[in-house]
Amino acid sequence: MRTILLWMARNPWLQERLPRLRFVRRAVRRFMPGEDVDAAYAAAVTLAAAGQGILLTRLGENLVAPAEAEDVAAHYHAVLDHNAGLVRPIELSVKPTQLGLDLDEAACLDHLRRLAARADVTGTWLWLDMESAAYVDRTLDLYERLRAGHRNVGICLQAYLRRTPADLRRILPLEPAVRLVKGAYDEPATVAWRKRPEVDGAYLAAALVLAEAARDGKARLALGTHDSALVERIAAYAEAAGTARDRLEVHMLYGIRAGELRRLREAGFPAFTLVAYGRHWYPWYMRRLAERPANVGFALRQLLP
Ligand SMILES: Cc1cc2nc3c(=O)[nH]c(=O)nc-3n(C[C@H](O)[C@H](O)[C@H](O)COP(=O)(O)OP(=O)(O)OC[C@H]3O[C@@H](n4cnc5c(N)ncnc54)[C@H](O)[C@@H]3O)c2cc1C
C-alpha cells in the first residue's frame, strides 16, 4: 500500500486530476488548515497560545521555471516580515527544489542566503527539508555553504538512509541544527532501511549522537516524529547521559497526534508544530497517506454526505 501511494504521489496524471475531486479536497483539510497563508497564521495563533513553537511551509516542489522560485522566495520574505508583530517568531521550513535547485543551483543558494539573513533579522530560523535520496548531496552542500555565513539554519536528515550516519559525522563539526525524521520517500533497499525496526534503530542511534552534541551546546536537535514512544526511549538514554529533555525538541506535523505532542510538552519537551499550506499539496498529501494507509479510509469517508 505504501509503495502504491508513493507511486501515486509521483504520477503526473493523478496529480492533475485527484486534487480536483471534492472529497480529496475535504480530506486534505485534516493535515492542512487551508491553502492560504492566512489560514496557517490563524492555526499558528491557536498553537502558539498553547505554548508551542511554529514552523510554516508553503507546499510545492520541483519547479519548472526560475520565475516560480522568485515568487516562492518573495512569499517567504513576506512570511518572515509577518514575524515583526509576534512574541515568538515563526520558523520557516523550505524545500530546496521549491527554490529552484533543479534549475539553477547558484540562484537557489542565493535565495536561501537572503532568506537566512532575513530570518536572522526577524529572530528566527530557516530549515531545509530533505527530499528524495537524489537530492541529499546537493542539500548537504547547500547547508554547509549556508551555515558558513548563518547560525540560524537547520537541515533535515532522514534516519532510513544508510548514508545518514556518515552525513551526520560530516555536518557535526558545523554545530548544526538537525531535524531528524524517519524519511518519507520510496527509496530502494540499496540506499534505505525498509523495515521498521531497522529504521527505528537507526533513528535512535542518530538521535543519541545529536543529543550528546545538544547537551554540549554544539547542536540544536529537533526530533521530527510522531513516534512518542521512540521519543521517550531517546529521552531515557539521553537523560542518563546528561542531556536535559529541554534540549530534545519534538516537532510534529499539523493534524497528526496533536494530543501526544501536548502531552510531551507538558512532560518538559519543547514542542513545535509544522503547519503546511498552499495550493500544490498533492504529492505532500499522498506521502501523509503513505505514512499511515489507514488515512485512506478517512479520505474515502469524505465521499459520504
Ligand atoms: C516536523 C516534521 C518534518 C518532516 N520533514 C520531512 C522531510 O523534510 N523529509 C522527509 O523525508 N520526511 C519528513 N517528515 C516525514 C517523516 O520522514 C515521516 O515520514 C513521518 O514523520 C512519519 O514517521 P514517524 O516518525 O511519525 O513515525 P511512524 O512510526 O511512521 O509513526 C508513529 C506514529 O504516528 C502515527 N503517524 C505517523 N504518520 C502519520 C500520518 N501521516 N497520519 C496519521 N498518523 C500518523 C502512526 O500511526 C504511529 O502511531 C517530517 C515529519 C515531521 C514530523
The ligand as an SDF file (V2000), in Angstrom:
LIG
                    3D

 53 58  0  0  0  0  0  0  0  0999 V2000
    8.1310   18.0980   11.5910 C   0  0  0  0  0  0  0  0  0  0  0  0
    8.3540   17.0720   10.5190 C   0  0  0  0  0  0  0  0  0  0  0  0
    9.0860   17.4010    9.3890 C   0  0  0  0  0  0  0  0  0  0  0  0
    9.3190   16.4350    8.4100 C   0  0  0  0  0  0  0  0  0  0  0  0
   10.1310   16.7480    7.3460 N   0  0  0  0  0  0  0  0  0  0  0  0
   10.4850   15.7630    6.4920 C   0  0  0  0  0  0  0  0  0  0  0  0
   11.4510   15.9950    5.4750 C   0  0  0  0  0  0  0  0  0  0  0  0
   11.9780   17.1090    5.3130 O   0  0  0  0  0  0  0  0  0  0  0  0
   11.7950   14.9520    4.6710 N   0  0  0  0  0  0  0  0  0  0  0  0
   11.2420   13.6970    4.8180 C   0  0  0  0  0  0  0  0  0  0  0  0
   11.6190   12.7750    4.0900 O   0  0  0  0  0  0  0  0  0  0  0  0
   10.2990   13.4740    5.7450 N   0  0  0  0  0  0  0  0  0  0  0  0
    9.9130   14.4580    6.5860 C   0  0  0  0  0  0  0  0  0  0  0  0
    8.9710   14.1900    7.5460 N   0  0  0  0  0  0  0  0  0  0  0  0
    8.1800   12.9430    7.4820 C   0  0  0  0  0  0  0  0  0  0  0  0
    8.9200   11.7690    8.1370 C   0  0  0  0  0  0  0  0  0  0  0  0
   10.0130   11.3650    7.3770 O   0  0  0  0  0  0  0  0  0  0  0  0
    7.9710   10.5500    8.3240 C   0  0  0  0  0  0  0  0  0  0  0  0
    7.5460   10.1170    7.0530 O   0  0  0  0  0  0  0  0  0  0  0  0
    6.7400   10.8350    9.1430 C   0  0  0  0  0  0  0  0  0  0  0  0
    7.0270   11.6670   10.2270 O   0  0  0  0  0  0  0  0  0  0  0  0
    6.1320    9.5060    9.6690 C   0  0  0  0  0  0  0  0  0  0  0  0
    7.0300    8.8570   10.5140 O   0  0  0  0  0  0  0  0  0  0  0  0
    7.0060    8.9820   12.1180 P   0  0  0  0  0  0  0  0  0  0  0  0
    8.3500    9.3880   12.5550 O   0  0  0  0  0  0  0  0  0  0  0  0
    5.9280    9.8900   12.5430 O   0  0  0  0  0  0  0  0  0  0  0  0
    6.8550    7.5330   12.6710 O   0  0  0  0  0  0  0  0  0  0  0  0
    5.8530    6.3350   12.4000 P   0  0  0  0  0  0  0  0  0  0  0  0
    6.4610    5.1650   13.0370 O   0  0  0  0  0  0  0  0  0  0  0  0
    5.5110    6.2430   10.9490 O   0  0  0  0  0  0  0  0  0  0  0  0
    4.5430    6.7680   13.1740 O   0  0  0  0  0  0  0  0  0  0  0  0
    4.4840    6.9630   14.5760 C   0  0  0  0  0  0  0  0  0  0  0  0
    3.0220    7.1360   14.9860 C   0  0  0  0  0  0  0  0  0  0  0  0
    2.4820    8.3070   14.3550 O   0  0  0  0  0  0  0  0  0  0  0  0
    1.3730    7.9600   13.5340 C   0  0  0  0  0  0  0  0  0  0  0  0
    1.5160    8.6550   12.2310 N   0  0  0  0  0  0  0  0  0  0  0  0
    2.6490    8.8040   11.5220 C   0  0  0  0  0  0  0  0  0  0  0  0
    2.3930    9.4340   10.3580 N   0  0  0  0  0  0  0  0  0  0  0  0
    1.0450    9.6510   10.3580 C   0  0  0  0  0  0  0  0  0  0  0  0
    0.1680   10.2500    9.4120 C   0  0  0  0  0  0  0  0  0  0  0  0
    0.6030   10.7280    8.2500 N   0  0  0  0  0  0  0  0  0  0  0  0
   -1.1440   10.3110    9.7330 N   0  0  0  0  0  0  0  0  0  0  0  0
   -1.6000    9.8350   10.9180 C   0  0  0  0  0  0  0  0  0  0  0  0
   -0.8180    9.2430   11.8420 N   0  0  0  0  0  0  0  0  0  0  0  0
    0.4980    9.1490   11.5650 C   0  0  0  0  0  0  0  0  0  0  0  0
    1.4960    6.4650   13.2810 C   0  0  0  0  0  0  0  0  0  0  0  0
    0.2450    5.8590   13.0550 O   0  0  0  0  0  0  0  0  0  0  0  0
    2.1220    5.9660   14.5460 C   0  0  0  0  0  0  0  0  0  0  0  0
    1.1460    5.7680   15.5360 O   0  0  0  0  0  0  0  0  0  0  0  0
    8.7400   15.1430    8.5350 C   0  0  0  0  0  0  0  0  0  0  0  0
    7.9980   14.8180    9.6800 C   0  0  0  0  0  0  0  0  0  0  0  0
    7.8140   15.7530   10.6630 C   0  0  0  0  0  0  0  0  0  0  0  0
    7.0210   15.3500   11.8810 C   0  0  0  0  0  0  0  0  0  0  0  0
  1  2  1  0
  2  3  1  0
  2 52  2  0
  3  4  2  0
  4  5  1  0
  4 50  1  0
  5  6  2  0
  6  7  1  0
  6 13  1  0
  7  8  2  0
  7  9  1  0
  9 10  1  0
 10 11  2  0
 10 12  1  0
 12 13  2  0
 13 14  1  0
 14 15  1  0
 14 50  1  0
 15 16  1  0
 16 17  1  0
 16 18  1  0
 18 19  1  0
 18 20  1  0
 20 21  1  0
 20 22  1  0
 22 23  1  0
 23 24  1  0
 24 25  2  0
 24 26  1  0
 24 27  1  0
 27 28  1  0
 28 29  2  0
 28 30  1  0
 28 31  1  0
 31 32  1  0
 32 33  1  0
 33 34  1  0
 33 48  1  0
 34 35  1  0
 35 36  1  0
 35 46  1  0
 36 37  1  0
 36 45  1  0
 37 38  2  0
 38 39  1  0
 39 40  1  0
 39 45  2  0
 40 41  1  0
 40 42  2  0
 42 43  1  0
 43 44  2  0
 44 45  1  0
 46 47  1  0
 46 48  1  0
 48 49  1  0
 50 51  2  0
 51 52  1  0
 52 53  1  0
M  END
$$$$
